[in-house]
Amino acid sequence: MTTEVKVPVLPESVEDAVIATWHKKAGDSIRRDENLVDLETDKVVLEVPAPTDGVIKEIKAESGATVLSGDVLAIIEEGAVEEEAPAESKDSDEEAKQKPAEETTPASQPKEDSASSKQAGVSGSASSSSAGLSPAVRRVVEEEKVDPESVQGTGRGGRITKGDVLTYLKSGGSRQEERVKMTRLRSRVAERMKEAQNTAAILTSFNEVDLTAVMELRSRYKEEFIKTHDIKLGLMSFFVKACCEALRKFPVVNASIDGDEIVYHNFQDIGIAVSTERGLMVPIIRNAHTLGLADIEHAIEHHATAARNGSIKLEDLQGGTFSITNGGVFGSLVSTPLLNPPQSAILGMHTIKQRPMVVDGEIVARPMMYLALSYDHRLVDGREAVLFLVAVKEALEDPGRMLLGL
């Protein structure tokens, strides 16, 4: 009896998917609920598990193919699956299995005199491209796409050794290019970024914040916070709370444009930009204005982990009224972040640097961060943008203001 493996019902707003990775091939055995194939949409990666035990009879669509809900991906011949035999131990050093080229010369072969050796060394590199490569050398040549004729051999008879190929690569002799098709996520991010530039009138305002108070607060309560809430107290939760307070004061920054109407959101769903191997994702913390620091930290950790391991849900990436991106984790000193449409503003955090500041008439070193607010000037005026940044700055430099709602 055979069973068809079909594309599951795709999330709302997702029209199709691309086959990203097959984890089995025709003829392989598979167990029920074992992941058979990954489908990539423009937002998330969906795993398609096997519906039954059996053997893969046929693969209906190859990697890179575009599929729709209900399309048949594979055919499984149902049946019991035998336990896999333990894999035989392998020699960890492949070179130990293969004798170097210079040691493979038959004992009966006469040794060449120095003159003939030099002559062979001149011509050997050219002739070795078609023959004479040891398995280890051939593997490196194929993997690195090296033309053997470009490598000068130093082995006996001018043969190319693995060391010769590695030396050639280190010297920059191999100028390679590789073309890789954009992932659906990268393509979608590119579209949205270009859409933001083409649609919105983006302007960026800057300010700086002294993080002394926040860092002292974190240092004072870090151990107790972990014991009580089972999570570290990070910087991002303070920034989320500070932005929520500022958005409450300046609701236009939390609004969006829909046609010829302005949509004011009476809630604050904050997007947190997360860098993953597949590209940038912006999970949403719903109703962030109602959450405490611990709840925000848990939400950030949950979404970031799900985004990076590919298990994040589509609904966790949709919506959002305001976003925060932290280029400081990569060392960025200052930048101009792009909007995440249809949102009207995004806050950019940057690296923290000790800088000399004048405090009460004295020059002291303080942990300073540049803040950047990019906003849609069609909706947000410079006044609101600047005052918003000042409100964020004040909340972070005096965290007690957030507790008092000032």
Secondary structure by P-SEA (a helix, b strand, c coil): cbbbbcccccccccccccccccccccccccccccccbbbbcccbbbbbccccccccccccccccccccccccccccccccccccccccccccccccccccccccccccbbbbcaaaaaaaaaacccccccccccaaaaaaaaaacccccccccccccccccaaaaaaaaaacccbbbbbbcccaaaaaaaaaaaaaaaccbbbbbbccccaaaaaaaaaacaaaaaaaccccccaaaaaaaaaaaaaaacccccccccccbbbbbcccbbbbbbbccccbbbbbbcccccccaaaaaaaaaaaaaaaaacccccccccccccbbbbcccccccbbbbbbcccccbbbbbbbbbbcccccccbbbbcbbbbbbbbbccccccaaaaaaaaaaaaaaaaccccccccc
